[in-house]
Amino acid sequence: MCLLLGATGVGKTLLLKRLQKLSVRDGTTDLGEPPVTLPTVGTNLTDLTLKRKRVTVRELGGCMGPIWPSYYTDCSSVIFMVDSANTTQMSSSCIQLLSVLSAEPLHTAPVLVIFNKRDLPCTMSLVEMMSLFRMDDIIASATQPITTLELSARSGQGLQEVLGWLDSTLTD
């Protein structure tokens, strides 16, 4: 199981809906209009069909941050989302990420850090985000493999890379 984590409002639910549509599509590249989403209170389970097999993604609402650790033991990989347009949320997102990375049950779980909302005009660049989060230092000191990606769940830019990462992290 893959955990999808991040603060409230970063786009986790939209990402899951878009990935689900991509994973079952019939060869078309049109995602259509973004579906309406509401903040997740609790958890959402979504099955995605990838090239090699199916994976279940468990989205945990941002408001559930204090109890995220109770879900770590059943986890084989983590997607951590950051809203790259919300500068007031950056420091708390960085602290949450560090907490996730330091959790004992996740020491070997591959982690994908997604900087979402690249389609908005006020978004920080990937270089700025990586610098602000000190991702080079985090990656160098982490015990697990970490991948970073910039995307827009709204427009669909970067979604194929997420599916590719999920497929590559699956263990047979």
N, C-alpha and C positions, 0 to 999 in steps of 0.2 A: 504494500500500500504506500502511496505517495501522499504526504501531507502538504497542503497548500495553506501557507501562513502569511500574515501581514496585518497591518493596522486597518482599522475601519475605513472604508471608502477608497482603498487602493485599486480596486477592480478585480478582486478574486472571483466573484460570482460571474462577472461578464467573461473573464478569461475561460472559466470552466464551460460556460455555455458555448462560447466560440470554438473551443477545442473539441467539444462533443460534436458540434455540427461538422467540423472538419474531419473528424475521425470516422464519421459514417457517411460522408458525402459520396456522390456517384460520379466523381471526376470533375464536377464544376468547381470553379474557383470563386464564384460569387457567394459571399457570406450573407448578403442582404443587409437590411438595417439592423443595428445593434438592438438586441432584445431589452426590454425593461427589466431592471433588477432592483432588489431591495436589500438593505444591509442584512447580512446573515446573523441571526441570533441562534446560536447552537452550531450545528454541523450539517454539511451537505455531502452526500456520497455520490460520485459520478463515475461511471465506467466508461473508459475510452478504449477503442479498438485501434491498436497500433500495427505496424508491419509484422512484428514477431509474435505478439500476444496482446491480451487485454490487461489493462491496469486500472485499479480503482484509485481515484483521487479523493481524499477527504479534505474538504475545505472547513477550516475552523474560523468562526467569526472573530473579527478583530477584538471585539469586546470580551472574548473568552481568553485573552492573553494569559491571565493568571493560572488558568488550568490547562494550557497547551501541553505542559510536560506529562500529563496523565495519558496523552495519546502517543507519546514518543516510542513506546516499546513495540508497537505493531508496525512501525514505519521502516520502509526500505530506502526512501529518498524524500527530499524536502524541496519544495518550491517556495521561496520567500519573496513576496512582492513588495515593492516600494513605489509610492506615488512620486514621480520625479517632478511634478508640478506643485507639490505641496511642501514648501520650504519650512513651514512651521512644524511639520511632522517628521522631518529628517532625523533629528537627534534621537527621538524616541524610537524610530524605526531602526536606527543603527544599534541602539541598546538592545532592542528585541532580537535583532540578528545575532549579536554577540552572545546573548543568552541561549539562543537556539544552538549555535555552534559549540557552545561549551557543555551542553547537556550530554551526560555519559552515554545514554542509549543511542545518540546520533553521531558518535565519534567516527563511524565509518560510513555513514549514509551520505551519498552524493547530494550536493546542494546546488540548486539553481537560483541565483539571485536575479530577479526580474525588475528592471526599472521601467515602469509602465507610464502610459500617457504621453508618449513621445510626440503625438499628433497635436498636442496643445501648444500654443505660441509661447507660453511662459515657462516651458519645461527647461530644466537644466540639461546640458549635454551629458553624454555618457562619461566623457573625460572628467567633467566637473563633479558628477555623482561619485565616480570611482575615487577621486581625490578627497572629496568631502567625507566619504565613508572609510577612507584609508584602506581600500580593498586590497592593494598590493600587500600591505602588512597583515591584513586578516587572512588572505590566501596563503601567505608564507608561513603563518603560525598555526593554521588550522590543521586538524588531524584528518579531515575529510576532503575529498575533491570538491572544489567550488568552481562553478561556471557563472559568468555574468552575461546578461542579455538585456538589450533595450527593445521595447516593443510598444505597440498600441493595440490593446485588446479591442478597442472601438473600431479601428480601421482594419484590423487583421494583420498588420505589419509585424512580422516576427513570430507568428503563431506556428508556422511549419517548423521553425527551429526548436520551439518548445516540445512539439511532438517528437522530433528527432532526438532531443535530449532524453525525454522519457523512454523512448525505445532503446536508446543506448545504455540506459542505467538498469534495465530489467535483467534480473538474473534468471537463468534457466532452471 
